[in-house]
Each structure stands twice: as C-alpha cells, then as structure tokens.
Amino acid sequence: MNTFKRKALTTAVLAGLGAAGTAEAVYHDVNGVGQALIYPYYTVNSASGNSFNTYISVVNTTTRAKVVKVRFREGKTSTEVLDFNLYLSANDMWTGGLVPADATATSPARLFTADVSCTNPPIPATGVDFRNFLYLTGGDALPGTGLERTRDGYFEMIEMGTLTGVSAANVTHGATGIPANCLAVQGPVIVLTSVEAPTGGLMGTGTLINVTNGQDFTYTADALAEFRTAAFYTDIANDAPNLSSADPNSVVVHTGQLTAAGTPAGATVYRSDWIGISGVLAGARAVASVYMHSSVMNEYVLDSGSRSLSDWVLTQPVKRFFVSSTTAAQPYTNVLVAGGACETIGFTFFNREERGAAAQGVDFSPAPPAGAPNSLCWESTVLSFRNGAAHIPAATTASAVLGSPNVTNVTVNTTFKNGWGILTFAGAGSQSPLGLNSLPSSDRVALGGIASVVTAGAQTYVGLPVTGFMVRTFQNNVVPCGTLTCQANYGGLFLNGYRTTITP
C-alpha cells in the first residue's frame, strides 16, 4: 500500500462509495504537496542567551497563479498575530524570515522578506511586527496580553483559489523577475473577479536557526490535500479561510493487518462525514480527524559527554475551534483558564536497552498553574526532557533547546540518559466512547488483495489532533581542528511518530 499515492487512493475510495464528483475529502498528503500547509512551529525565543530566527518558504509547483492566505498564530491559544494575502505566479517561490523585533525578551516577533512576489498589504523593507490586538480582551487574554506571546507558535498557508485573466497577469513575474502590477492587488478593498477553484500543488519548509548556538533545525510543512472544492477568497483583515474552512469530509488511511475476503489487507481507509454534527464547525472536525492520534512517540538524548538536550514540539492546530474559556467540545476535556486549557497525558520512557519506566505525577515539573503536573496546556507546547544532569539548564520555565515558555518538563530517571518515549492522551474527552465521533453515514473500507470491504457506520477517533517533531542538540568542547581544538555544536530534527486508534 505504501506505493499508492494518497490522491489516487482517495479518489478510488470516494469512487467506490459513490462520492466521486460530488465532494472531496481532506487528507494529509504524505507527498508534502497540497492546498493547505501547516508549519508546526516558529520561534524567535532565546536559548542560552542567543535568539532563534525562523526562515520560511512556500512553493507553487503548478503552472497556475494562486492567491494564498498566510496566517501566523501564537502558541498559547492560537490567536492570530499576523496575516496577509500572498500572490504566487506559476512555479513561483516566496521566502521570508522571523526575527525578534529587538533585543528585549518582551519584544514581538518581526516578519521580513526580500522577496518580490506580491503581498497585500506590501511588507516594508524594515519588516512588520506581530500584533497582540486579538488577545487583549476576552478569553484569549487569560494567559496574558504581552507581545512576548507572539515569539513562538505556528502558522498556516491556505490556497484561496487559482487566478486567471488580468489578475493572473498582474502577479506574474516578467523578464526582469518583477511582477507586472502588484498595486492592482494591494489595498484595503480588493475585488478579484477571476478566481477559480484551488488546485493544490503548494509545498513549504521551515527552518529554526540559532547561528550563535550553532543550531539549524529544518522541517517540511504538513500538506492537506483536497481541502476545498470551490474558491474562497477573502480580503485582508479577515480570519477566513482558516483550518475550519475545509470541506466537511475527511479520509484517513490507517495501516493494519485487517482481513478482507480471507486475504490480508494493505490498509483500512476511513471516510468520515462531519457536516451534521453541531457545536463545532464541520471543517474543523474534518481536519481534526486527519491529525487525531492516541499516542505520540519519539526519541530523546541527554548524554553528559556530548552535553545533549532534547525537546518535543506538540502543536494542536485546530484546538481553538473546540476550546474556549466557557466550553470544551470533544475530544477536549477542559476549558481555557489563565494557566491554559490543560489536557492530562501519560508518559512512558525507555532506555536503549529496553528498560522502561512511567513518568507520572511529581515526575513532571513544574506543575502548570491550572492542571495536573502531567498536562499539556497550550496549543503549541514544547515537551522538554530533564534528568538532573549538570549540563541541563537549571531554569524550568523555558524548554532546554528552543527556549519556549509554553513548556511541560519531563523528568526521566538519572540512569535513563537516552532512549525513547510514548506520550498518551488521557483526558476524559479524548477516550472512547467519547473522542471525536463521526456520523453514521461514514464508511470504513478494508482494502484487500481480492476485494475491498466497505462497512458503514459511525467512527470514534481516540486521542487529540496533534502534529510536531523532536529536536536535539549536541555540544562537544574538544574537537580536532588541524593542530587546534574547537567547540562543535550541532543537532537535528525528527518528525514525531504516532499511534492512531479509530473504532470500530
């Protein structure tokens, strides 16, 4: 099954269910190309006294011009801190960067770019600072209103449509490399009359770089394909489209050892309907189902000899559509308070020789103000590993590698210097029979060697919608450099692994 492209598989499943041509279904494209991109993390925070920058790229791999909504969200409640419209001509690539606005720890992030692709509004040469306007009041203000909240989080890019005619010509780069007429798509009110349905083909990367610390972590943005079937253009100063704007069906390919007609199946495909469920927008439920996982897995390294450190990034890109200061819809359990909307987790870790132990209760430190110590409280949380070794930063108010204040610290045994761990979601709302429940019109398709078996019925996705990665660093103080010795700092980034539980 791994040789199948997801788009072909999705099309085949929908055709088999009689849905082809009537509706698309959002899915996570493992090929990294789609209509919507989720970049799991950005940061301009400091670690060891030195600031990170975040470099950004997005590529239009198609021969059609596109208009794309670019939106940055801070990490505590996913409140928007900056957005703009980006115009990409055929085969175009846009790049930008995030830096601290100044040297103080309370300054906002600042976006800058040297790219000439059209944006509305235009981005000045000096850059543009992130804003806190949308979390100054209301529930989003509970965790604080300072600009320092903008210093880490995640961001999304959503194709609003393909451009034709004059609009496409205006944003297309000429022989000099400059778009023909950016002024035509810039201003407080822009009416685009030649916008057709999105066609996908976007891909992107993020780079977290700390030059002084000698660290460079790179990732590929998550790609959501078949996000929408119709154009959804909005002017600037508009929160739409967002991740709740997906068409209200989803497809999740879940590998397993199921049997169809007596033959081992290559995979089970879940096509889920969400439009009839009230309380949370159907599009948000569709995207949530794509990211639902019962467990997160990755490695950690805390060796004293290499002074190694490890952080896990855990971003929940649709949590804000389920949780507010007054309500928490399944699969979430707790409402937002000053200390966050905390969800209980369990954590089991292993060393490299199979010894295992469970980190629970006081093994997690410090305790979040509003939840049990073993909790994830923010919408972009960094899990930071500690074992009491002398080289690990003493301060527990920021993560060890990325310097994030949105941190949950995990203390592992002093003898467990390296290994791997499993984080499980334990909140009541994330468990079966609660979880994320689809409509009875959903389908479970077991793909087999002889025949595929389609079973209609409601599905329950267990866990929480999450994405992210692990970063680790090493510092070697005595490395041969010809006849001299040097300090060598280096590190790496590795995507999280997951366990997915869908019943029946």
C-alpha positions in Angstrom: 0.0 0.0 0.0 2.9 2.4 0.6 3.4 2.5 -3.2 -0.1 4.1 -3.6 -0.3 7.9 -3.9 -2.8 9.3 -1.4 -4.6 11.3 -4.0 -5.2 8.2 -6.2 -6.2 6.2 -3.2 -8.6 8.9 -2.0 -10.2 9.1 -5.5 -10.6 5.4 -5.7 -12.2 5.2 -2.2 -14.6 8.0 -3.0 -15.5 6.5 -6.3 -16.2 3.2 -4.6 -18.5 4.9 -2.2 -20.3 6.8 -5.0 -18.9 10.1 -3.8 -16.5 11.0 -6.6 -17.5 14.1 -8.4 -19.9 15.2 -5.6 -17.5 16.0 -2.8 -13.8 15.9 -2.0 -12.4 14.9 1.4 -9.5 16.5 3.1 -6.5 14.2 3.9 -2.9 14.5 4.9 -0.7 14.1 1.8 2.4 12.2 2.7 4.0 13.5 -0.5 4.1 17.0 1.1 2.0 18.8 -1.5 -1.5 20.2 -1.0 -3.9 23.1 -0.9 -3.3 24.0 2.8 0.1 23.9 4.6 0.6 23.7 8.4 4.0 24.7 9.7 4.1 23.2 13.1 6.4 25.7 14.8 8.1 29.0 14.6 10.2 30.7 17.3 12.3 33.8 17.9 12.9 32.9 21.6 16.3 32.8 23.1 18.2 29.7 24.3 21.4 30.1 26.3 21.1 33.8 25.8 21.0 33.6 22.0 17.9 34.2 19.8 16.4 31.8 17.2 15.3 33.0 13.8 12.7 31.1 11.7 13.1 31.0 7.9 10.1 30.3 5.8 9.5 29.1 2.2 6.4 28.2 0.1 6.5 26.9 -3.5 3.7 26.9 -6.1 4.6 23.8 -8.0 1.8 24.3 -10.6 1.5 26.3 -13.8 -1.4 28.4 -12.5 -1.1 31.6 -10.4 -2.6 31.4 -6.9 -3.7 33.6 -4.1 -2.8 32.2 -0.6 -3.8 33.3 2.9 -0.8 33.4 5.2 -1.6 33.4 8.9 0.7 33.3 12.0 -0.8 32.1 15.3 0.8 32.4 18.7 1.3 29.3 20.8 -0.9 29.7 23.8 -4.4 30.0 22.3 -3.7 30.0 18.6 -4.7 33.7 18.4 -3.9 35.3 15.1 -0.9 37.7 15.4 -0.3 38.5 11.7 -1.9 37.6 8.4 -1.7 38.8 4.8 -2.5 37.6 1.3 0.3 36.2 -0.9 0.2 36.0 -4.7 2.2 33.3 -6.3 2.7 33.2 -10.0 3.3 29.9 -11.9 6.3 28.0 -10.4 6.9 30.8 -8.0 8.6 30.6 -4.6 8.2 33.0 -1.7 10.6 33.2 1.3 10.6 35.2 4.5 12.0 35.2 7.9 11.1 35.9 11.6 13.4 37.6 14.0 13.0 39.3 17.4 11.9 42.9 17.0 14.6 44.0 19.4 17.0 42.5 22.0 14.5 42.5 24.9 12.7 39.3 26.0 9.3 41.1 25.8 9.5 42.2 22.2 7.3 40.7 19.5 8.4 38.6 16.5 9.0 40.5 13.3 8.5 39.3 9.7 10.8 40.4 7.0 11.2 39.4 3.4 13.5 40.3 0.4 11.1 38.5 -2.0 9.3 40.5 -4.7 6.2 38.3 -5.1 3.0 40.4 -4.5 1.6 40.6 -1.0 -1.4 42.5 0.4 -0.5 44.6 2.3 3.0 45.1 1.0 5.7 44.1 3.5 8.0 47.0 4.2 11.8 46.6 3.8 12.1 47.1 7.6 9.7 44.3 8.3 6.4 44.2 10.2 5.9 43.3 13.9 3.5 40.8 15.1 0.5 42.2 17.0 -1.4 41.4 20.2 -4.7 43.2 19.3 -6.8 40.0 19.1 -5.9 38.7 22.6 -6.1 42.0 24.5 -9.6 41.2 25.7 -11.9 38.2 26.2 -10.9 34.6 26.9 -7.8 34.8 24.9 -6.4 37.4 27.3 -6.4 35.0 30.2 -2.8 33.7 29.7 -1.6 37.3 29.5 -1.6 40.1 26.9 2.1 40.9 26.4 3.8 40.9 23.0 6.1 38.1 24.1 3.3 35.7 23.4 4.0 36.3 19.7 7.5 34.9 20.0 6.6 31.3 19.3 3.7 29.4 17.8 2.8 28.0 14.4 1.5 29.2 11.0 -0.8 28.1 8.2 -1.0 28.9 4.5 -4.3 28.2 2.7 -4.8 28.4 -1.0 -7.9 30.6 -1.6 -8.0 30.0 -5.4 -6.3 30.0 -8.7 -6.1 33.2 -10.7 -7.0 33.8 -14.4 -7.1 36.7 -16.8 -5.9 40.1 -15.7 -5.4 39.1 -12.0 -3.0 36.3 -13.0 -1.2 38.6 -15.4 -0.8 41.3 -12.7 1.0 39.0 -10.3 3.1 37.1 -12.9 6.9 37.8 -12.9 8.2 39.3 -16.1 11.6 39.0 -17.8 13.1 41.2 -15.1 11.8 39.0 -12.3 9.3 41.6 -11.0 5.5 41.0 -11.0 3.7 43.1 -13.6 1.4 45.1 -11.3 1.4 44.4 -7.6 -0.5 47.7 -7.0 -3.6 46.1 -8.6 -3.9 43.5 -5.8 -2.9 45.8 -2.9 -5.2 48.0 -0.8 -7.9 47.8 1.9 -10.5 46.6 -0.5 -9.5 44.4 -3.4 -12.1 42.7 -5.6 -10.8 39.7 -7.6 -13.3 38.7 -10.2 -11.2 36.0 -11.8 -10.6 33.5 -9.0 -11.3 29.8 -9.8 -11.3 26.7 -7.5 -8.0 25.9 -5.8 -5.9 23.2 -7.4 -3.3 22.5 -4.8 0.4 22.0 -5.5 1.7 24.0 -2.6 4.7 22.8 -0.6 6.9 24.6 2.0 9.6 24.4 4.6 10.5 25.9 7.9 14.0 26.4 9.4 14.7 27.1 13.1 18.2 28.6 13.2 20.3 29.8 16.1 23.5 31.0 14.5 25.4 31.8 17.7 24.5 28.4 19.2 25.4 26.6 16.0 21.9 25.0 15.6 19.8 24.6 12.5 16.6 22.6 12.5 14.6 22.1 9.3 11.2 20.6 8.5 8.7 20.2 5.7 5.3 21.7 6.3 2.3 19.4 6.7 0.3 19.4 3.5 -3.5 19.0 3.4 -4.9 18.0 0.0 -8.5 18.3 -1.3 -9.0 21.0 1.3 -11.8 22.7 -0.7 -13.6 22.3 -4.0 -14.5 25.9 -4.5 -12.7 29.2 -4.4 -12.8 31.0 -1.0 -11.2 34.4 -1.5 -11.3 37.0 1.3 -9.7 40.4 1.6 -7.2 41.2 4.3 -8.3 41.7 7.9 -10.4 38.6 7.7 -9.9 35.4 9.7 -11.3 33.3 6.9 -10.4 31.0 5.3 -8.9 29.1 8.2 -8.5 25.4 9.1 -12.2 25.1 9.9 -12.9 26.1 6.2 -12.2 22.6 4.9 -15.0 20.7 3.0 -16.8 18.6 5.7 -15.5 15.1 4.8 -12.1 13.5 5.6 -10.1 10.5 4.5 -7.7 8.8 6.9 -5.5 5.9 5.7 -4.8 3.7 8.6 -2.5 0.8 8.1 -3.2 -2.5 9.8 -3.5 -6.3 9.5 -7.2 -6.5 8.8 -8.6 -9.2 6.5 -10.9 -8.8 3.5 -12.4 -11.9 1.9 -9.8 -14.0 3.6 -6.8 -12.0 2.3 -4.6 -9.7 4.5 -5.5 -6.1 3.7 -2.9 -3.5 3.0 -4.7 -0.7 4.8 -8.0 0.4 6.2 -9.4 3.7 4.9 -11.8 5.8 6.9 -14.0 8.2 5.0 -15.8 10.3 7.7 -18.8 12.6 7.4 -18.9 15.6 9.8 -21.4 18.1 8.4 -24.4 17.1 10.5 -22.7 17.4 13.9 -23.5 20.6 15.8 -21.3 22.6 18.1 -18.0 22.7 16.2 -17.7 23.6 12.5 -17.7 20.5 10.3 -14.5 21.6 8.5 -12.6 21.8 11.9 -13.8 18.3 12.7 -12.6 17.1 9.3 -9.1 18.5 9.8 -9.0 17.3 13.4 -9.7 13.7 12.3 -6.7 13.8 9.9 -4.5 14.7 12.9 -6.1 12.5 15.6 -3.6 10.3 17.4 -3.9 8.3 20.6 -0.1 8.4 21.3 3.0 10.4 20.2 6.4 8.7 20.0 9.9 9.9 19.6 13.5 9.7 20.9 15.4 11.7 23.5 19.1 12.1 24.3 20.6 13.6 27.5 24.1 12.3 27.4 26.5 14.2 29.7 29.6 13.6 27.4 28.0 15.4 24.5 26.0 17.8 26.7 22.9 16.8 24.6 19.4 18.2 25.1 16.0 17.2 23.7 12.7 19.0 23.1 9.5 17.7 21.5 7.2 20.1 19.8 3.5 19.2 20.1 1.1 21.5 18.2 -2.7 21.2 18.1 -3.6 23.3 15.0 -7.4 23.1 15.4 -7.8 23.2 19.2 -9.1 26.8 19.2 -12.2 25.7 17.3 -13.0 23.2 20.1 -12.0 25.0 23.3 -12.7 28.5 24.7 -13.0 30.0 28.2 -16.5 28.7 28.5 -16.7 25.4 26.5 -14.6 22.4 25.7 -16.0 20.1 22.9 -14.9 16.5 22.4 -12.2 15.3 22.2 -11.1 18.0 24.6 -11.9 18.0 28.3 -11.0 21.3 29.9 -11.9 25.0 29.2 -9.3 27.7 28.9 -8.2 29.4 32.1 -5.2 31.6 32.9 -2.9 28.6 33.0 -4.1 27.2 29.7 -6.6 24.5 28.6 -4.8 21.6 30.2 -5.2 18.1 28.9 -3.9 15.2 31.0 -1.2 12.9 29.5 0.7 9.8 30.5 4.3 9.3 29.6 6.3 6.1 29.5 10.0 6.2 28.6 12.6 3.5 27.7 16.3 3.5 27.6 18.2 1.9 24.7 18.3 -1.5 26.4 14.5 -1.9 26.8 14.3 -0.8 30.4 11.1 1.2 30.9 9.5 3.4 33.5 6.4 5.6 33.7 6.7 9.3 34.4 3.6 10.4 36.3 2.6 13.0 38.9 5.6 14.6 40.5 7.9 13.2 37.8 6.6 16.1 35.7 7.7 19.5 36.7 6.8 22.3 37.2 3.1 21.8 37.7 1.0 24.0 35.3 -1.0 26.6 37.4 -4.3 25.2 36.2 -3.8 21.5 35.7 -2.2 18.3 37.0 1.6 18.2 36.5 1.3 15.7 33.8 -0.5 18.0 31.4 -0.3 19.8 28.0 -1.8 23.2 28.5 -1.0 25.2 25.3 -1.9 24.9 21.7 1.7 24.7 20.8 3.5 23.1 23.7 7.2 22.1 24.0 7.9 18.9 26.0 11.4 19.3 27.5 13.4 16.4 28.8 15.5 16.6 32.0 17.3 14.1 34.2 19.2 16.3 36.7 22.5 16.2 34.8 24.8 19.2 35.4 24.7 20.3 31.7 20.9 20.7 31.6 19.7 24.3 32.1 18.6 24.8 35.7 15.6 27.0 34.8 12.4 25.0 34.1 10.4 28.0 32.9 11.6 27.6 29.4 12.4 24.5 27.3 16.0 23.4 27.2 16.6 23.5 23.4 14.1 26.0 22.0 13.7 28.3 25.0 9.9 28.1 24.8 7.9 29.4 27.8 5.0 27.1 26.7 6.7 24.2 28.3 5.9 20.9 30.0 9.1 19.4 31.6 9.5 15.7 31.7 12.0 14.3 34.3 13.3 10.9 33.4 15.5 8.7 35.7 19.1 9.8 36.0 20.2 6.4 34.6 18.0 6.9 31.5 20.4 9.2 29.6 19.0 8.3 26.2 16.2 6.3 24.7 12.6 6.9 23.5 9.2 7.7 24.9 5.5 7.3 24.4 3.1 10.1 25.3 -0.6 9.1 25.6 -3.6 11.4 25.8 -5.5 10.6 29.0 -8.2 13.3 29.3 -11.7 12.0 29.6 -12.8 13.7 26.3 -10.1 12.0 24.3 -11.1 8.5 25.2 -13.5 6.1 23.6 -16.5 6.2 23.6 -16.1 9.9 23.6 -13.2 11.1 21.5 -14.1 12.6 18.1 -17.2 11.0 16.8 -18.3 11.0 13.2 -21.7 10.5 11.6 -23.3 7.0 11.0 -23.0 7.8 7.2 -19.2 7.4 7.5 -17.5 4.4 5.9 -14.7 2.1 6.9 -13.0 0.5 3.9 -10.8 -2.5 4.3 -8.6 -2.8 1.2 -7.6 -6.4 0.4 -5.9 -8.4 -2.3 -9.2 -9.9 -3.6 -11.9 -7.4 -2.6 -12.4 -4.3 -0.5 -15.0 -4.5 2.3 -17.0 -1.3 3.0 -18.7 -1.0 6.4 -20.9 1.9 7.0 -21.2 3.4 10.5 -20.1 6.0 13.0 -16.4 6.1 13.9 -14.6 7.2 17.0 -11.2 8.8 16.8 -9.4 8.4 20.1 -6.8 10.9 21.4 -6.2 14.5 20.3 -5.3 16.2 17.0 -1.6 16.9 17.1 1.5 17.4 14.9 5.1 18.2 15.6 8.7 16.9 15.9 11.7 16.4 18.1 14.8 18.5 18.2 18.1 17.5 19.9 21.4 19.2 20.3 25.0 18.1 21.0 28.0 20.2 22.2 31.5 18.8 22.0 34.1 21.1 23.5 37.2 19.3 22.3 37.2 18.6 18.6 40.4 18.4 16.5 40.7 21.3 14.0 44.0 20.7 12.4 46.6 21.4 15.1 44.0 23.2 17.3 40.8 22.1 19.2 37.4 23.6 18.6 33.9 23.5 20.1 31.4 21.7 17.8 27.7 22.4 18.2 25.2 20.5 16.1 21.8 19.0 16.2 18.9 17.5 14.3 15.1 17.5 13.8 13.0 14.3 13.5 9.2 14.1 12.9 7.1 12.5 15.6 5.8 9.0 15.3 2.2 8.2 16.2 -0.3 5.6 17.2 -3.8 6.1 15.7 -6.8 4.5 17.3 -10.1 4.5 15.4 -13.1 2.4 16.4 -14.8 0.3 15.2 
